Amino acid sequence: MGFDRRARDFWPRIVAAILALVGIGVTVYLVWERYHGNAPVCALGGGCLTVQRSEWATVAGVPVAILGLVAYVGMLVCALVPRQIAALGSLFLSLLGVMLSGYLTYLELFSIHAVCEYCVTSAVVVTLLLVASVIRLLWLDAAMPDPDA
C-alpha cells in the first residue's frame, strides 16, 4: 500500500524547511556580525574572524554569507511548495551549495589556514538539504503512476 504522493512529499519537505531555517539563522548571524564590524563568537579557536576577513569571504563584492542566506531562503521556499518543480529547485540549490561549501572548506584548510565553525555548520546543513532533496525526488518519482501500466 505505502504512502500516497502527498504524504511522501510531506516529511522531506518538513526536514528541508527545518534545515533551511537553521541555515538562515547561521547566515543571518554572520551577515549581522559582518555589517556591525564585530567578530563572530567562535568557540573553537577563533578562526571565524580570519575566514570572514579573508579575500575569499566575498564573491564579486558580495559577502559569501549573503549568498548563503539567499540560497537558504530559496531552499525554504522550495520546501514550502508541494510541487515537483520546487523539488528540482531544491536539488539545484542544495547541489550548488554543497559544491560551493566544498570549495570554501578547501580554501579554509589550505589557503586561509583557519576554520570557521559557522561555515562548517552551514556545509553540514546544506549537505543534509541535498540528501533531503534527493529523497524527496525519489519518493515523488516512486509515487508517480507508471505510464506503461
Helices and strands as residue ranges (DSSP letters): H 5-35, H 47-52, E 58-59, E 62-63, H 64-80, H 84-107, I 108-112, H 117-143
